[in-house]
Amino acid sequence: MADHEPATRDVEEELRQLSCYTTPPERTLELFEAARAAGCPVAHSDEHEGFHLLLGYDDVKKGMADHGLYSSKPGAAADAAAQADPGAGDGPAAA
């Protein structure tokens, strides 16, 4: 969500400050709906050391099915890629 009309930038800024401790649930749902309507499939908050929010049903479903890839654990995506193709991270093949 970047370079959009002012209302969308306001939503983006508010999502960056989203916190389960300070943002009321009703406002959270409003922000999710506004972001989805603007075409944003994944939002980001800088709160709680930063986290991403999957906003669409299909994306959440994929995330639940592949928790290794969608984990917030550092290096999780690289671990998932290595499992999918164990030789991918070994560099160029020897001739």
C-alpha positions in Angstrom: 0.0 0.0 0.0 2.1 2.9 -1.2 1.5 6.0 -3.3 -2.3 6.0 -3.0 -4.8 8.7 -2.4 -4.7 10.4 1.0 -7.4 8.3 2.7 -5.4 5.1 1.8 -2.2 6.6 3.1 -4.0 7.4 6.3 -5.0 3.7 6.6 -1.5 2.6 5.8 -0.1 4.9 8.5 -2.7 3.6 11.0 -1.9 0.0 10.1 1.8 0.7 10.8 0.8 1.6 14.3 -1.7 -1.3 14.8 -1.4 -3.0 18.1 -3.6 -5.6 19.7 -3.1 -3.6 23.0 -4.1 -0.2 21.8 -6.3 -0.5 18.7 -9.9 -1.4 19.4 -11.1 -4.5 17.6 -13.8 -2.6 15.7 -11.1 -0.2 14.4 -8.9 -3.1 13.5 -11.6 -4.7 11.3 -12.3 -1.3 9.7 -8.6 -1.0 8.8 -8.5 -4.5 7.4 -11.5 -3.8 5.2 -10.1 -0.5 4.0 -6.8 -2.1 3.2 -8.4 -5.0 1.3 -10.6 -2.6 -0.6 -7.5 -0.7 -1.7 -6.0 -3.9 -3.0 -3.5 -4.6 -0.2 -3.2 -8.3 0.4 -0.6 -7.9 3.2 -0.2 -5.1 5.7 2.6 -4.3 8.1 2.7 -2.9 11.6 5.9 -1.5 13.2 4.5 -2.3 16.7 5.7 -5.3 18.7 9.0 -5.4 16.8 7.1 -5.4 13.5 4.8 -8.0 12.0 2.8 -8.7 8.8 -0.9 -9.2 8.5 -2.4 -11.4 5.8 -5.7 -9.7 5.0 -7.4 -12.1 2.5 -9.1 -15.4 3.3 -7.1 -17.4 0.7 -3.8 -15.9 2.0 -4.7 -16.7 5.6 -5.6 -20.3 4.5 -2.3 -20.7 2.7 -0.5 -19.3 5.8 -2.2 -21.8 8.1 -1.4 -24.7 5.7 2.3 -23.8 5.4 3.3 -22.4 8.8 7.0 -22.9 8.0 7.0 -20.5 5.1 4.7 -18.0 6.8 6.5 -18.1 10.1 7.8 -15.0 11.8 10.8 -16.9 12.9 14.0 -15.4 11.5 15.1 -17.3 8.4 11.9 -19.3 8.1 11.4 -18.5 4.4 15.0 -19.6 3.7 14.4 -22.8 5.7 11.2 -23.5 3.7 13.0 -22.9 0.4 15.8 -25.2 1.4 13.3 -28.0 2.2 11.6 -27.5 -1.2 15.0 -27.7 -3.1 17.8 -28.9 -0.8 20.5 -28.0 -3.2 19.3 -24.5 -4.0 21.5 -22.8 -1.4 24.7 -24.5 -2.3 25.8 -22.1 -4.9 26.9 -22.9 -8.5 27.3 -26.6 -9.3 30.9 -27.8 -9.7 31.8 -28.6 -13.3 
